[in-house]
Amino acid sequence: MGKVPPQEQNMLNKAINVLSFAVAYSTLVVSSEAASGQDGGAQDELSEKPKTELILMDHPLVDTIWDLRTGKQISQDAFWKLAVTQDHLLVGEKHDNPRHHEIQVEAVHQMGVAGRKPLIVMEMVDPKHQQWLKELKPEDVSGLSDKLEWEKRGWPAWSMYEPIFKEAAFYGMTIAPGAPERELLIKVGTGGVPSEDVSKDLMWSQKFSKKQHESLLDELERSHCGVVPRNSLEPLVEMQRLKDASMGLPMRSAMKTERGSVLIAGTGHTRKDRGVPWWLDRNDSRLSLAAVEVSSDNYQLSDYSLADVNRFDYVWFTGRVESVDPCEKYAEQLKTMGKKHTHKE
């Protein structure tokens, strides 16, 4: 193999370093959650109800749903009546909030009651685990945690997600992996591109506008606590695009049988302006819901940045998981990690 040109080597080094930081950051947070009992344990413990208690449950916005097109509140019955008619229903979560997963279970349930069998696409499931999801029956779900390597891969307690799988299995719905192949994710994160066939399937040629690109960079900069230089986060933009495109692919495919889909994913992936909805067929109807935690000092819809019709169609407010901002909690470690993993040209 010939020598890599200096400019390309610099880009590769940046990508590798920021990827290393992202992995180290994730490990730090997940390890802390495991130590505090927020992560999963043995399979019998995972099947128990999560012990997470929500705060601010007396907040007036809790369990209210708002139509962001009109700025008006609607009832849960009215919301579900509309939601089940859509080709695609996207339900965004904060991963560690059990109430958000209850809403997702209800989404699957309402589809089943309406006589529909949409494809359930899950951000948390890798393609290599698809074999365990074929013809899934309710009695098979309790043994899925180990097969899906749930705890190993750092997702919050299986007990919060298990009911989603059970509800889908009860109604005979198919669950599909939403995550991209790990090898492809690394390839894209280090400057590569998908193969020609994969690119065509993913609609990879659909590029972000400058506004979309900068918006995602802003989000990544905040999520990495500002310790990684902005230009070093560029590889993560492409990785995020790949994740969203990978979730969009099975959702588009589900329309070939006219069954539609339900997406279970983090709120960032369900936003309309640059998330998974952006990768769907423009002719397909879709509804994007964000489950949003209330804040103690915010009592009006306009107080919440996620209550933006350009991002979501509806918001459903919930109680809040009591937690310390990881940027504050790990300030010193992150500062050290940022210096270690930021490539110096």
Secondary structure as a PSIPRED ss2 file (coil, helix, strand):
# PSIPRED VFORMAT (PSIPRED V4.0)

   1 M C   1.000  0.000  0.000
   2 G C   1.000  0.000  0.000
   3 K C   1.000  0.000  0.000
   4 V C   1.000  0.000  0.000
   5 P C   1.000  0.000  0.000
   6 P H   0.000  1.000  0.000
   7 Q H   0.000  1.000  0.000
   8 E H   0.000  1.000  0.000
   9 Q H   0.000  1.000  0.000
  10 N H   0.000  1.000  0.000
  11 M H   0.000  1.000  0.000
  12 L H   0.000  1.000  0.000
  13 N H   0.000  1.000  0.000
  14 K H   0.000  1.000  0.000
  15 A H   0.000  1.000  0.000
  16 I H   0.000  1.000  0.000
  17 N H   0.000  1.000  0.000
  18 V H   0.000  1.000  0.000
  19 L H   0.000  1.000  0.000
  20 S H   0.000  1.000  0.000
  21 F H   0.000  1.000  0.000
  22 A H   0.000  1.000  0.000
  23 V H   0.000  1.000  0.000
  24 A H   0.000  1.000  0.000
  25 Y H   0.000  1.000  0.000
  26 S H   0.000  1.000  0.000
  27 T H   0.000  1.000  0.000
  28 L H   0.000  1.000  0.000
  29 V H   0.000  1.000  0.000
  30 V H   0.000  1.000  0.000
  31 S H   0.000  1.000  0.000
  32 S H   0.000  1.000  0.000
  33 E H   0.000  1.000  0.000
  34 A H   0.000  1.000  0.000
  35 A H   0.000  1.000  0.000
  36 S C   1.000  0.000  0.000
  37 G C   1.000  0.000  0.000
  38 Q C   1.000  0.000  0.000
  39 D C   1.000  0.000  0.000
  40 G C   1.000  0.000  0.000
  41 G C   1.000  0.000  0.000
  42 A C   1.000  0.000  0.000
  43 Q H   0.000  1.000  0.000
  44 D H   0.000  1.000  0.000
  45 E H   0.000  1.000  0.000
  46 L H   0.000  1.000  0.000
  47 S C   1.000  0.000  0.000
  48 E C   1.000  0.000  0.000
  49 K C   1.000  0.000  0.000
  50 P C   1.000  0.000  0.000
  51 K C   1.000  0.000  0.000
  52 T C   1.000  0.000  0.000
  53 E C   1.000  0.000  0.000
  54 L E   0.000  0.000  1.000
  55 I E   0.000  0.000  1.000
  56 L C   1.000  0.000  0.000
  57 M C   1.000  0.000  0.000
  58 D C   1.000  0.000  0.000
  59 H C   1.000  0.000  0.000
  60 P C   1.000  0.000  0.000
  61 L C   1.000  0.000  0.000
  62 V C   1.000  0.000  0.000
  63 D C   1.000  0.000  0.000
  64 T C   1.000  0.000  0.000
  65 I E   0.000  0.000  1.000
  66 W E   0.000  0.000  1.000
  67 D E   0.000  0.000  1.000
  68 L C   1.000  0.000  0.000
  69 R C   1.000  0.000  0.000
  70 T C   1.000  0.000  0.000
  71 G C   1.000  0.000  0.000
  72 K E   0.000  0.000  1.000
  73 Q E   0.000  0.000  1.000
  74 I E   0.000  0.000  1.000
  75 S C   1.000  0.000  0.000
  76 Q H   0.000  1.000  0.000
  77 D H   0.000  1.000  0.000
  78 A H   0.000  1.000  0.000
  79 F H   0.000  1.000  0.000
  80 W H   0.000  1.000  0.000
  81 K H   0.000  1.000  0.000
  82 L H   0.000  1.000  0.000
  83 A H   0.000  1.000  0.000
  84 V C   1.000  0.000  0.000
  85 T C   1.000  0.000  0.000
  86 Q C   1.000  0.000  0.000
  87 D C   1.000  0.000  0.000
  88 H E   0.000  0.000  1.000
  89 L E   0.000  0.000  1.000
  90 L E   0.000  0.000  1.000
  91 V E   0.000  0.000  1.000
  92 G E   0.000  0.000  1.000
  93 E E   0.000  0.000  1.000
  94 K C   1.000  0.000  0.000
  95 H C   1.000  0.000  0.000
  96 D C   1.000  0.000  0.000
  97 N C   1.000  0.000  0.000
  98 P H   0.000  1.000  0.000
  99 R H   0.000  1.000  0.000
 100 H H   0.000  1.000  0.000
 101 H H   0.000  1.000  0.000
 102 E H   0.000  1.000  0.000
 103 I H   0.000  1.000  0.000
 104 Q H   0.000  1.000  0.000
 105 V H   0.000  1.000  0.000
 106 E H   0.000  1.000  0.000
 107 A H   0.000  1.000  0.000
 108 V H   0.000  1.000  0.000
 109 H H   0.000  1.000  0.000
 110 Q H   0.000  1.000  0.000
 111 M H   0.000  1.000  0.000
 112 G H   0.000  1.000  0.000
 113 V H   0.000  1.000  0.000
 114 A C   1.000  0.000  0.000
 115 G C   1.000  0.000  0.000
 116 R C   1.000  0.000  0.000
 117 K C   1.000  0.000  0.000
 118 P C   1.000  0.000  0.000
 119 L E   0.000  0.000  1.000
 120 I E   0.000  0.000  1.000
 121 V E   0.000  0.000  1.000
 122 M E   0.000  0.000  1.000
 123 E C   1.000  0.000  0.000
 124 M C   1.000  0.000  0.000
 125 V C   1.000  0.000  0.000
 126 D C   1.000  0.000  0.000
 127 P H   0.000  1.000  0.000
 128 K H   0.000  1.000  0.000
 129 H H   0.000  1.000  0.000
 130 Q H   0.000  1.000  0.000
 131 Q H   0.000  1.000  0.000
 132 W H   0.000  1.000  0.000
 133 L H   0.000  1.000  0.000
 134 K C   1.000  0.000  0.000
 135 E C   1.000  0.000  0.000
 136 L C   1.000  0.000  0.000
 137 K C   1.000  0.000  0.000
 138 P H   0.000  1.000  0.000
 139 E H   0.000  1.000  0.000
 140 D H   0.000  1.000  0.000
 141 V H   0.000  1.000  0.000
 142 S H   0.000  1.000  0.000
 143 G H   0.000  1.000  0.000
 144 L H   0.000  1.000  0.000
 145 S H   0.000  1.000  0.000
 146 D H   0.000  1.000  0.000
 147 K H   0.000  1.000  0.000
 148 L C   1.000  0.000  0.000
 149 E C   1.000  0.000  0.000
 150 W C   1.000  0.000  0.000
 151 E C   1.000  0.000  0.000
 152 K C   1.000  0.000  0.000
 153 R C   1.000  0.000  0.000
 154 G C   1.000  0.000  0.000
 155 W C   1.000  0.000  0.000
 156 P C   1.000  0.000  0.000
 157 A C   1.000  0.000  0.000
 158 W H   0.000  1.000  0.000
 159 S H   0.000  1.000  0.000
 160 M H   0.000  1.000  0.000
 161 Y H   0.000  1.000  0.000
 162 E H   0.000  1.000  0.000
 163 P H   0.000  1.000  0.000
 164 I H   0.000  1.000  0.000
 165 F H   0.000  1.000  0.000
 166 K H   0.000  1.000  0.000
 167 E H   0.000  1.000  0.000
 168 A H   0.000  1.000  0.000
 169 A H   0.000  1.000  0.000
 170 F H   0.000  1.000  0.000
 171 Y C   1.000  0.000  0.000
 172 G C   1.000  0.000  0.000
 173 M C   1.000  0.000  0.000
 174 T C   1.000  0.000  0.000
 175 I E   0.000  0.000  1.000
 176 A E   0.000  0.000  1.000
 177 P E   0.000  0.000  1.000
 178 G C   1.000  0.000  0.000
 179 A C   1.000  0.000  0.000
 180 P C   1.000  0.000  0.000
 181 E C   1.000  0.000  0.000
 182 R H   0.000  1.000  0.000
 183 E H   0.000  1.000  0.000
 184 L H   0.000  1.000  0.000
 185 L H   0.000  1.000  0.000
 186 I H   0.000  1.000  0.000
 187 K H   0.000  1.000  0.000
 188 V H   0.000  1.000  0.000
 189 G H   0.000  1.000  0.000
 190 T C   1.000  0.000  0.000
 191 G C   1.000  0.000  0.000
 192 G C   1.000  0.000  0.000
 193 V C   1.000  0.000  0.000
 194 P C   1.000  0.000  0.000
 195 S C   1.000  0.000  0.000
 196 E H   0.000  1.000  0.000
 197 D H   0.000  1.000  0.000
 198 V H   0.000  1.000  0.000
 199 S H   0.000  1.000  0.000
 200 K H   0.000  1.000  0.000
 201 D H   0.000  1.000  0.000
 202 L H   0.000  1.000  0.000
 203 M C   1.000  0.000  0.000
 204 W C   1.000  0.000  0.000
 205 S C   1.000  0.000  0.000
 206 Q C   1.000  0.000  0.000
 207 K C   1.000  0.000  0.000
 208 F C   1.000  0.000  0.000
 209 S C   1.000  0.000  0.000
 210 K H   0.000  1.000  0.000
 211 K H   0.000  1.000  0.000
 212 Q H   0.000  1.000  0.000
 213 H H   0.000  1.000  0.000
 214 E H   0.000  1.000  0.000
 215 S H   0.000  1.000  0.000
 216 L H   0.000  1.000  0.000
 217 L H   0.000  1.000  0.000
 218 D H   0.000  1.000  0.000
 219 E H   0.000  1.000  0.000
 220 L H   0.000  1.000  0.000
 221 E H   0.000  1.000  0.000
 222 R H   0.000  1.000  0.000
 223 S H   0.000  1.000  0.000
 224 H C   1.000  0.000  0.000
 225 C C   1.000  0.000  0.000
 226 G C   1.000  0.000  0.000
 227 V C   1.000  0.000  0.000
 228 V C   1.000  0.000  0.000
 229 P C   1.000  0.000  0.000
 230 R H   0.000  1.000  0.000
 231 N H   0.000  1.000  0.000
 232 S H   0.000  1.000  0.000
 233 L H   0.000  1.000  0.000
 234 E H   0.000  1.000  0.000
 235 P H   0.000  1.000  0.000
 236 L H   0.000  1.000  0.000
 237 V H   0.000  1.000  0.000
 238 E H   0.000  1.000  0.000
 239 M H   0.000  1.000  0.000
 240 Q H   0.000  1.000  0.000
 241 R H   0.000  1.000  0.000
 242 L H   0.000  1.000  0.000
 243 K H   0.000  1.000  0.000
 244 D H   0.000  1.000  0.000
 245 A H   0.000  1.000  0.000
 246 S H   0.000  1.000  0.000
 247 M H   0.000  1.000  0.000
 248 G H   0.000  1.000  0.000
 249 L H   0.000  1.000  0.000
 250 P H   0.000  1.000  0.000
 251 M H   0.000  1.000  0.000
 252 R H   0.000  1.000  0.000
 253 S H   0.000  1.000  0.000
 254 A H   0.000  1.000  0.000
 255 M H   0.000  1.000  0.000
 256 K H   0.000  1.000  0.000
 257 T H   0.000  1.000  0.000
 258 E C   1.000  0.000  0.000
 259 R C   1.000  0.000  0.000
 260 G C   1.000  0.000  0.000
 261 S E   0.000  0.000  1.000
 262 V E   0.000  0.000  1.000
 263 L E   0.000  0.000  1.000
 264 I E   0.000  0.000  1.000
 265 A E   0.000  0.000  1.000
 266 G E   0.000  0.000  1.000
 267 T H   0.000  1.000  0.000
 268 G H   0.000  1.000  0.000
 269 H H   0.000  1.000  0.000
 270 T C   1.000  0.000  0.000
 271 R C   1.000  0.000  0.000
 272 K C   1.000  0.000  0.000
 273 D C   1.000  0.000  0.000
 274 R C   1.000  0.000  0.000
 275 G C   1.000  0.000  0.000
 276 V H   0.000  1.000  0.000
 277 P H   0.000  1.000  0.000
 278 W H   0.000  1.000  0.000
 279 W H   0.000  1.000  0.000
 280 L C   1.000  0.000  0.000
 281 D C   1.000  0.000  0.000
 282 R C   1.000  0.000  0.000
 283 N C   1.000  0.000  0.000
 284 D C   1.000  0.000  0.000
 285 S C   1.000  0.000  0.000
 286 R E   0.000  0.000  1.000
 287 L E   0.000  0.000  1.000
 288 S E   0.000  0.000  1.000
 289 L E   0.000  0.000  1.000
 290 A E   0.000  0.000  1.000
 291 A E   0.000  0.000  1.000
 292 V E   0.000  0.000  1.000
 293 E E   0.000  0.000  1.000
 294 V C   1.000  0.000  0.000
 295 S C   1.000  0.000  0.000
 296 S C   1.000  0.000  0.000
 297 D C   1.000  0.000  0.000
 298 N C   1.000  0.000  0.000
 299 Y C   1.000  0.000  0.000
 300 Q C   1.000  0.000  0.000
 301 L H   0.000  1.000  0.000
 302 S H   0.000  1.000  0.000
 303 D H   0.000  1.000  0.000
 304 Y C   1.000  0.000  0.000
 305 S C   1.000  0.000  0.000
 306 L C   1.000  0.000  0.000
 307 A C   1.000  0.000  0.000
 308 D C   1.000  0.000  0.000
 309 V C   1.000  0.000  0.000
 310 N C   1.000  0.000  0.000
 311 R C   1.000  0.000  0.000
 312 F C   1.000  0.000  0.000
 313 D C   1.000  0.000  0.000
 314 Y E   0.000  0.000  1.000
 315 V E   0.000  0.000  1.000
 316 W E   0.000  0.000  1.000
 317 F E   0.000  0.000  1.000
 318 T E   0.000  0.000  1.000
 319 G C   1.000  0.000  0.000
 320 R E   0.000  0.000  1.000
 321 V E   0.000  0.000  1.000
 322 E C   1.000  0.000  0.000
 323 S C   1.000  0.000  0.000
 324 V C   1.000  0.000  0.000
 325 D C   1.000  0.000  0.000
 326 P H   0.000  1.000  0.000
 327 C H   0.000  1.000  0.000
 328 E H   0.000  1.000  0.000
 329 K H   0.000  1.000  0.000
 330 Y C   1.000  0.000  0.000
 331 A H   0.000  1.000  0.000
 332 E H   0.000  1.000  0.000
 333 Q H   0.000  1.000  0.000
 334 L H   0.000  1.000  0.000
 335 K H   0.000  1.000  0.000
 336 T H   0.000  1.000  0.000
 337 M H   0.000  1.000  0.000
 338 G H   0.000  1.000  0.000
 339 K H   0.000  1.000  0.000
 340 K H   0.000  1.000  0.000
 341 H H   0.000  1.000  0.000
 342 T C   1.000  0.000  0.000
 343 H C   1.000  0.000  0.000
 344 K C   1.000  0.000  0.000
 345 E C   1.000  0.000  0.000
